[in-house]
Structure formats: C-alpha cells, structure tokens
Amino acid sequence: MTGWAWCLMAATAFAQAEGPSLHCPPTTSALYARIRSVGLDPQRVYHVRDASINRPNLHLDLDDGTLAFTEDICGQITGAFFEGEGEIRLRPPNRVERGSLALFTGGAILEEQFTSGYLRFNDDTAAVLQRYSTPVPESAEFVKEWDDTSHTLAEFDALRLLLDFSHFLPAEGGRGPAMSLSKGRPPLREPDPKFPPLLHAHLMGKKLGGFEVFWDAAGAEPLWAGQPRMKDGSLFFDIWTSFAPAGTGRTAPPVPDASITGFRIRASVQPPTMLRASTEVNVRIRSGGERTLLFELSRYLKIDALEADGRPVDFIQNQALEGTQLRRKGNDLVAVVFPAPLVPGQELKLRFSYAGEVLSEAGNGLLYVGERGTWYPNFGLSPAQFEMEFHYPANWTLVATGKQISRAGAYEAETDEQAAGEKVSRWTSERPIPVAGFNLGKYVRAEAKVGNTLVEAYGTKGVEKSFPKAPAEVIEQPTFHGGPPSRSRSMAPMVVTPLPPSPARDAQAVADKAAKAIGSFSQWFGPYPYGSLALTQMPGNLSQGWPGLVFLSSFAFLSPQEQTDLRLDPVTRSLYSQVLVHETAHQWWGDLVLWKSYRDQWIAEGLANYAALLILEQQNPAQFRQVLEKYRRDLLSTNKDGERLRDAGPVTLGQRLESSHFPRGYEAISYERGTWLFHMLRMMLRDSEVASRSRKGRPNPGANSDEPFFRALRKIRERYAGKRISTQELMQVFEEELPRPLWYEKHPKLDWFLEGWIDGTAIPELEAREIRVTEKTGVTTVTGVIVQKDVPDDLVTAVPVYATTTGNTLVFLGEVLADGAETGFRLIAPSNVRKIVLDPKQTILTAPK
C-alpha cells in the first residue's frame, strides 16, 4: 500500500521545469545514483511565506520558514527541505477512511502543524513555491544542518523517479536522449503521453511526530498517509488512510501497461540453501511509451545478467525500504531499463539469470523456499503459462505446480529423470495460473483419488527441529514382587515419552482428507480446476496454497493421538485439522478466482476459511459452532491499550489491518470476520428462501448444494475463472439469488449488507421489545420492536425471528430487516406461540447481552 505498489503498474515520465543545467548522467547506474543521493543546493535557499501546495483532498501550507531546493537532475528540481511553521489538511472522503484515520491520529480529519518537511516531486512544485520565496544570503548553515537528512530521504523515491528520468538516457545507438528536453516527449510516438504528478512529503508533526503523505496520480488510490512505528520490537508501517479523491477517475486498480503471458524457468536447486535459475519472461506491451518496467524478486536472490531479446539491458536491483509492504513480503524491486521507449503491441523476451540462498533448512530432510518473497521475477497476479525445469540431487523429491512432463512433452507416468546423481523434472501449467511454486524434501508419498483427480501427500519421516515436543507423562504401573498377585502387587511410577510425530506416517490420512474435501467442494463450487493436487509438508505453523500445490504446515500432518500428546485444546485441534481443507479451498478461491485489489483479498481468505468450516459442520456441528464462537470472542477482544480488535477496520482494508495497534488485525478481520460475513450471507439467503416457500421452519443443518448461497458461488466460479473479482461484483452475483423477503426498499439489492457489514465494523447487540400477540379471524399475529445497540444509525441487519410454542418447539417466523436503532415488525405466528426469540441459532455476528 505504499507508493511502490502503484509503481508496478506502469512507468511514468514528468513535466519539465527550467533549471540551471540540462546535463544528465549518461548511464542508468549513474542516473540512479544521482537521483538516490541528491542533496540540497546552497545556491537555492529561500525564505518562504504563505506558500501552498494543493492536491484534491490535500493541502500543504508553508506559513513561514526557510526552504532549500535540491540540486537539479537533468534540469529538473525534484525536492526541497523546509523548516519553520507549516500545516497539513487532509480530508478522507468516506466513513471507512475517516475511521481508519481516527484510529491512528485521534481525528477523522488530519489537521496537523509541522515544523519541518522533506518534499520530493516530479512536476512544477518548485516553480509554485518560488513565487512565495525570497533568497536567503546566509545559507551555508541551513544546508549543513539538513543536507545529510535530505540525502537519506532521497533514497525513498529513487526507483519511482528513475521511471521518469530514464526517458532522458541516451537512446539506442547513441542518438541522444529518448525524450527531448525541449518538447518533453519520446520520439516517434504520438500522441504525447500523460505524465501523472508525484508528491511525497516527509513531515515532522508537532503532535503526531514523523509521518508521510504521498500523492501519485498514476495510482489506483493516489493519496495516502501513514507512519513508521516500532511496537514491541517490531517495525510496522501504519497506513492511516488511502483513497482515490473524487474527480480523479479512479474506480479500480489501473490496468498495467505491460502483461506477462508466459514463463520458462530453468532452476538448479542445491540443498540446503542455494537456488540458481534462468527465467525467460514473455512480456506484452499495451499502450507503450515507457522506458522502464519494474519487477519483484526475493531479496535473497541477486541478478547476474539480464537480456531483452538476446541483448543485454540495464537494470537496477534495489532493496525495498524498511517498513514498506515489499519489505514485509521479502522482495526487492528490479528496474529494467530499455534502450528505447517501448511501443504499443511490442512483445519482449526477457531473460533473468540469478542466484542466492533463498532456501531454508528445517531439519529431518525438510526444506522450504523462504518464508516470503517470490523466487522468479514477476509483477502482479495476472494468469500466465509456466514451463519449469528443475535440477536437484537424486536423493530428494521435488514437487511443483502444474503437470510433470517428459523431455518429449508427454506427461510422465514414472519418476523424474536421473543422471550422474542428479534428478531432472519438468512441469507445465495446465492452464494460465497467477503464481507458480515448488517444494523439495526427503518425502514419503501417499495418494488418493476423487473422480479423475489425483491427490498426493508428501511428508518427511520427522518434523522440523523447532517443532514443539510432547511432554512426558508419569503413570503408575503395577509391579509384582513374587507370591500371589493379589497380595504382592504394588504401584510404581513410570515416565512415558510419546513417540515424536511423523508426517510420513500420517500422509495417507492427509491425502484421503483432501480428496474428500475436493469431492464436497466440487459439488458446492463446481469442478476442481486442475488435474491433480499435491500437499507437501512445510515447517512452521503457516500454510500456503498454489494452483495444484499446497505447502502444508507440519501441524496439519498430526494424527488425533499426536494432537492429544501435544495437549492441544479442542478448538485449536479443530483449527489445525482444517488447515489442509482451507488450503484446498484456495484452489477455487484465490488461485482460480482472483481478487481485484487489496480491498477484495478478504473474499479469497474468508471463502476458503468458511469452506473449511462447512466440512467441519458436516462432521461435527458442535465444533463448527465452537470455532465461530471463538471468532466472535476474538473480534470482541481488546488490546492492552483497551482498543477493540473489531475497530481495526472493515475487511476491505486488507493488509492495512496489520498495524502497530493490531499486529494480527489482518488475520482476525479478513479470516474471522470474513468467515462470519459469508456465514451470515448463507444463512439469511437460506432462511429467506424457506420463508418465501413455506412457513414450516428451516431445512436440516448441513450444506446443501441447492441452497442459493452455493448457486451464487457456482456462478462466480463460472464467470470469474482466471479473472479478478471485486467485492461489488461479488455482491451483484448474490443479488441474483436474493429471495423476495430480503429485498430492501422493494429492490433486490445488497447495498445495505456491503455498506453496513462488509465496509463496517459493527457487532450489534439485539433485543426484542414491546412484543404483542393478537388473534383475529383465526390468524395469530406477532408485533414488536427490534433494537440494535452499539451500531451506526444506518446499520441494516437481517434478523431471523423465531417463536417457541407449547412443548418448546422452535418455529421460524421470518426475516426482519432491522434498520437503525429501532425497527418495528409484524409477523404471522402459530396460535400456540409462547415467546419470541431473535436469532436463537446464532447466525448473526452479534455481541452477547
């Protein structure tokens, strides 16, 4: 969510301003070094008064102080340092963003005075500020005081500005710069490109301390503000707010100007840590004009050479800055600079050669490809075709995404090739997929089948060295001392140490469980998307799903007895046992159907998690309810500062939910509240369909593929296979299955659910008041008022209303759309009604009374 994320979409250039020198560094490395290390210019120090920098929803005022511009680059001033009295005003456009800002700053609008600031820009900001400035004769002390700080802060936007300034590098054949300084456009290309402006401000607030504000008109959300913060020894970057101001024309992420259509990867894996690879990337250019493209690659891998269509090209590989999203992901950015501007429709073959210690050894023949980061150069999640060849030691087993093929291209039925103590295996994707992965270990293999789908489980004979050990148990054992047993037996203590876990021993159970889940999911969501599924052991308690491949935590290989030996509580045991089902569900939700932006990622996580719970509901309804109850308690919990976890934000804030206030906010909100949201959707659709057909109550518990919820999911799978879906589009499909009782204000719309529950954080307390039962002409009517406490005034909740009758029979009366604090209702009831109960089956995420 920092400015780097938007840079991956397309390269940009900048609008020129007059400067004292038009000299540009002649090489990519020299230009990048200049951008990254530019300092303050002693000849450009001014007294500034009543100056303003304005962007939509953002206003920076430099009321009174000293301002020094940076040295120019290619005739352009790209930065300035200010000290004095200033003020920032930033106004988020909606309730979600105002709530997010308030969590971190205490106010729904950012109004903060600052005493200093470093500005980086690519437009005419310098010319605007000069109108309000007068030269300062004695400037050496100011430059001396702030020049080191400016050098350091210049690094933050170096790659972003390289995208702009690479247009001024000498063009292919040494015919001069690719962009004319006088005309401001690349040669041989019409019409002129539009150059979105950039502004990055590092400010020192009087109350809030150091924070950043970023404006990039090329971004899906051009404006954001945030702050790096240390908490309990960990570094976070809290995103206070991020949005597209009205009038910017942004309603979705910008379409990347380049797309990747295929990968050919040849990798040599050398346990325990080394990977060497050559990756050919097929890239298609859309509108063209850019000189530089950005890729992501794990920071543990260093590029040796890079070619475009067989010719060397310049590149810059730069570590992501601390606190940014890329840093947390474990990736570097790689800027590929081409010898001339790219043209529309151009197709490129880029070949990256790289190596590094990206593997980690966990012991007992168990490796993994780093905790984070991508092992091949990539950008975005657009589906592409993969062809991969791996070389690795003969005593290891390698499993990858796709199908294994022979050298001639036929699918292999046997094991990998072997030559000179080395195995060679080749894999191809069955369809375009968004990501590819592999895992390596000294595995024991088990298999199961469901229909035509092969399910394989790969586990090592032992667990990683860091795996917790089951505690020894002291038991009393009878001891005989001779003579008749009845008179010579005594009890002696004996220490019993449980056998260590063995994933290989439990691999068959894992394969069988995944196969069973695929069978259920295929009925509910549509056919399994790939020909096979491989589940490979991974150390730690985290798991990860790839198309046709799952990295499965060692904990998920535990047998029931091994879980007992570790003394796991029932709910934790349920959660661990559902991990492989959750990751299997990602084959549909996350791998086949992608999310459109970070605000939609909750769809994949919430749906996969709920799918796993649906399997649990079939097997153990009581444990299903216990897990949902645990999620409810988690969301209602508070941190040590008394802040409620639910107030971390709605599911649509995505990774922004992980912050110094709530380090596990993303997992709790996206997974747990996301699960509750899908449960609420499913139950209210089912209840309302029942109500529209009969008054006889609800169907039997358990997932039924004929439910409207599953009908909608099958539509989503059909329409969005290999595509990205937004939250709005998700709701539109569910609206097609909306029963008449759930129509809001006579329209089959779920806007109320999107705005109040998905884009909201409420967990209401429900209460029924003023209940009256009347009987007229043989018809019994119940009226009353539903009260929602601790909620926004406009929250709408679909509340199932039940009646208990003589004999304590529970009868479903209907669904009431409770709107705001109090809502009256009138329902037909049985003649022997005794009591009215709201949501007795706990299908709504509510707070206990």
CORPEMO-V899571 format. One record per residue. RES is the residue in one small letter. PSI is psi as a letter, one per 30 degrees, with the letter a starting at -180 (999 if undefined). Layout:
<<RES | PSI> <RES | PSI>>
This chain:
<<m | g> <t | l> <g | f> <w | e> <a | e> <w | f> <c | f> <l | f> <m | e> <a | l> <a | k> <t | l> <a | a> <f | l> <a | k> <q | l> <a | l> <e | k> <g | l> <p | f> <s | k> <l | g> <h | k> <c | k> <p | k> <p | f> <t | l> <t | e> <s | e> <a | e> <l | e> <y | e> <a | e> <r | e> <i | e> <r | f> <s | g> <v | k> <g | a> <l | k> <d | j> <p | f> <q | g> <r | h> <v | k> <y | l> <h | k> <v | k> <r | k> <d | h> <a | l> <s | k> <i | k> <n | k> <r | l> <p | k> <n | g> <l | k> <h | k> <l | k> <d | k> <l | j> <d | e> <d | k> <g | a> <t | k> <l | k> <a | k> <f | l> <t | l> <e | l> <d | l> <i | j> <c | h> <g | g> <q | k> <i | k> <t | g> <g | l> <a | l> <f | k> <f | k> <e | k> <g | b> <e | j> <g | l> <e | k> <i | k> <r | k> <l | k> <r | j> <p | l> <p | f> <n | l> <r | e> <v | e> <e | e> <r | e> <g | e> <s | e> <l | e> <a | e> <l | e> <f | f> <t | f> <g | f> <g | k> <a | f> <i | k> <l | j> <e | j> <e | k> <q | k> <f | l> <t | f> <s | l> <g | k> <y | k> <l | k> <r | k> <f | l> <n | g> <d | b> <d | g> <t | e> <a | e> <a | e> <v | e> <l | e> <q | f> <r | f> <y | g> <s | k> <t | k> <p | k> <v | j> <p | e> <e | j> <s | f> <a | e> <e | e> <f | e> <v | e> <k | e> <e | e> <w | g> <d | e> <d | e> <t | e> <s | e> <h | e> <t | e> <l | f> <a | f> <e | f> <f | e> <d | g> <a | e> <l | e> <r | e> <l | f> <l | e> <l | e> <d | e> <f | f> <s | f> <h | f> <f | g> <l | l> <p | k> <a | l> <e | k> <g | g> <g | g> <r | g> <g | a> <p | l> <a | f> <m | k> <s | k> <l | f> <s | e> <k | f> <g | h> <r | l> <p | k> <p | l> <l | h> <r | k> <e | k> <p | l> <d | k> <p | l> <k | k> <f | j> <p | k> <p | l> <l | k> <l | k> <h | j> <a | k> <h | j> <l | k> <m | j> <g | l> <k | e> <k | e> <l | f> <g | a> <g | k> <f | l> <e | k> <v | k> <f | k> <w | k> <d | j> <a | f> <a | f> <g | l> <a | e> <e | i> <p | f> <l | k> <w | l> <a | k> <g | a> <q | k> <p | k> <r | k> <m | k> <k | j> <d | h> <g | f> <s | k> <l | k> <f | l> <f | j> <d | j> <i | j> <w | e> <t | l> <s | k> <f | l> <a | j> <p | l> <a | k> <g | f> <t | f> <g | g> <r | j> <t | f> <a | l> <p | k> <p | k> <v | k> <p | k> <d | f> <a | k> <s | k> <i | k> <t | f> <g | l> <f | k> <r | j> <i | k> <r | j> <a | k> <s | j> <v | k> <q | j> <p | k> <p | f> <t | f> <m | k> <l | k> <r | k> <a | l> <s | k> <t | k> <e | k> <v | k> <n | k> <v | k> <r | k> <i | k> <r | c> <s | f> <g | a> <g | f> <e | l> <r | f> <t | k> <l | k> <l | k> <f | l> <e | k> <l | k> <s | k> <r | f> <y | f> <l | k> <k | k> <i | k> <d | e> <a | l> <l | k> <e | k> <a | j> <d | h> <g | g> <r | k> <p | k> <v | l> <d | l> <f | l> <i | k> <q | j> <n | k> <q | k> <a | k> <l | l> <e | k> <g | f> <t | l> <q | e> <l | e> <r | e> <r | e> <k | f> <g | g> <n | l> <d | l> <l | k> <v | j> <a | k> <v | j> <v | k> <f | l> <p | f> <a | l> <p | k> <l | l> <v | l> <p | k> <g | f> <q | k> <e | k> <l | l> <k | j> <l | k> <r | j> <f | k> <s | k> <y | l> <a | l> <g | l> <e | i> <v | f> <l | l> <s | k> <e | k> <a | f> <g | l> <n | h> <g | g> <l | j> <l | l> <y | l> <v | i> <g | l> <e | f> <r | l> <g | l> <t | k> <w | g> <y | l> <p | k> <n | l> <f | k> <g | a> <l | g> <s | k> <p | k> <a | l> <q | k> <f | k> <e | k> <m | k> <e | k> <f | k> <h | k> <y | l> <p | k> <a | f> <n | g> <w | l> <t | k> <l | k> <v | k> <a | l> <t | k> <g | a> <k | k> <q | k> <i | l> <s | l> <r | e> <a | f> <g | f> <a | l> <y | k> <e | k> <a | f> <e | a> <t | a> <d | l> <e | l> <q | k> <a | k> <a | h> <g | g> <e | k> <k | k> <v | k> <s | k> <r | k> <w | k> <t | k> <s | k> <e | f> <r | l> <p | k> <i | l> <p | f> <v | l> <a | k> <g | l> <f | l> <n | l> <l | k> <g | l> <k | i> <y | l> <v | k> <r | k> <a | l> <e | l> <a | l> <k | k> <v | j> <g | b> <n | g> <t | k> <l | k> <v | k> <e | k> <a | k> <y | j> <g | k> <t | l> <k | f> <g | l> <v | l> <e | l> <k | f> <s | g> <f | k> <p | k> <k | k> <a | k> <p | k> <a | l> <e | k> <v | k> <i | l> <e | k> <q | k> <p | k> <t | k> <f | k> <h | g> <g | l> <g | a> <p | k> <p | e> <s | f> <r | f> <s | g> <r | k> <s | l> <m | k> <a | k> <p | k> <m | k> <v | k> <v | k> <t | k> <p | l> <l | k> <p | l> <p | l> <s | j> <p | e> <a | e> <r | f> <d | g> <a | e> <q | e> <a | e> <v | e> <a | e> <d | e> <k | e> <a | e> <a | e> <k | e> <a | e> <i | e> <g | e> <s | e> <f | e> <s | e> <q | e> <w | e> <f | f> <g | l> <p | k> <y | k> <p | f> <y | l> <g | f> <s | l> <l | k> <a | k> <l | j> <t | k> <q | k> <m | k> <p | l> <g | a> <n | g> <l | k> <s | l> <q | k> <g | k> <w | l> <p | j> <g | g> <l | k> <v | k> <f | j> <l | k> <s | k> <s | e> <f | e> <a | f> <f | f> <l | k> <s | l> <p | e> <q | e> <e | e> <q | e> <t | e> <d | e> <l | f> <r | h> <l | k> <d | l> <p | e> <v | e> <t | e> <r | e> <s | e> <l | e> <y | e> <s | f> <q | f> <v | e> <l | e> <v | e> <h | e> <e | e> <t | e> <a | f> <h | f> <q | e> <w | e> <w | j> <g | e> <d | e> <l | e> <v | j> <l | l> <w | l> <k | e> <s | l> <y | f> <r | f> <d | g> <q | f> <w | f> <i | e> <a | e> <e | e> <g | e> <l | e> <a | e> <n | e> <y | e> <a | e> <a | e> <l | f> <l | e> <i | e> <l | e> <e | e> <q | e> <q | e> <n | i> <p | e> <a | e> <q | e> <f | e> <r | e> <q | e> <v | e> <l | e> <e | e> <k | e> <y | e> <r | e> <r | e> <d | e> <l | f> <l | f> <s | l> <t | l> <n | a> <k | f> <d | g> <g | g> <e | k> <r | k> <l | e> <r | f> <d | g> <a | f> <g | l> <p | l> <v | f> <t | g> <l | f> <g | b> <q | f> <r | f> <l | f> <e | j> <s | l> <s | f> <h | e> <f | i> <p | f> <r | g> <g | e> <y | e> <e | e> <a | e> <i | e> <s | e> <y | e> <e | e> <r | e> <g | e> <t | e> <w | e> <l | e> <f | e> <h | e> <m | e> <l | e> <r | e> <m | e> <m | e> <l | e> <r | e> <d | e> <s | e> <e | e> <v | e> <a | e> <s | f> <r | e> <s | l> <r | g> <k | g> <g | a> <r | l> <p | l> <n | l> <p | l> <g | k> <a | k> <n | k> <s | f> <d | f> <e | l> <p | e> <f | e> <f | f> <r | e> <a | e> <l | e> <r | e> <k | e> <i | e> <r | e> <e | e> <r | f> <y | g> <a | k> <g | g> <k | l> <r | k> <i | k> <s | l> <t | e> <q | e> <e | e> <l | e> <m | e> <q | e> <v | e> <f | e> <e | f> <e | f> <e | g> <l | j> <p | l> <r | e> <p | f> <l | g> <w | k> <y | k> <e | h> <k | g> <h | k> <p | i> <k | k> <l | g> <d | e> <w | e> <f | e> <l | e> <e | e> <g | e> <w | e> <i | e> <d | g> <g | l> <t | g> <a | k> <i | i> <p | l> <e | k> <l | k> <e | k> <a | k> <r | l> <e | h> <i | k> <r | k> <v | k> <t | l> <e | k> <k | k> <t | h> <g | g> <v | k> <t | k> <t | k> <v | k> <t | l> <g | a> <v | k> <i | k> <v | k> <q | k> <k | l> <d | h> <v | l> <p | l> <d | f> <d | g> <l | k> <v | k> <t | k> <a | j> <v | j> <p | k> <v | k> <y | l> <a | k> <t | k> <t | l> <t | k> <g | g> <n | h> <t | k> <l | k> <v | k> <f | k> <l | e> <g | l> <e | k> <v | k> <l | j> <a | j> <d | j> <g | a> <a | e> <e | k> <t | k> <g | l> <f | l> <r | k> <l | l> <i | k> <a | l> <p | l> <s | f> <n | h> <v | k> <r | e> <k | k> <i | k> <v | k> <l | k> <d | h> <p | f> <k | g> <q | h> <t | f> <i | k> <l | j> <t | l> <a | k> <p | l> <k | 999>>
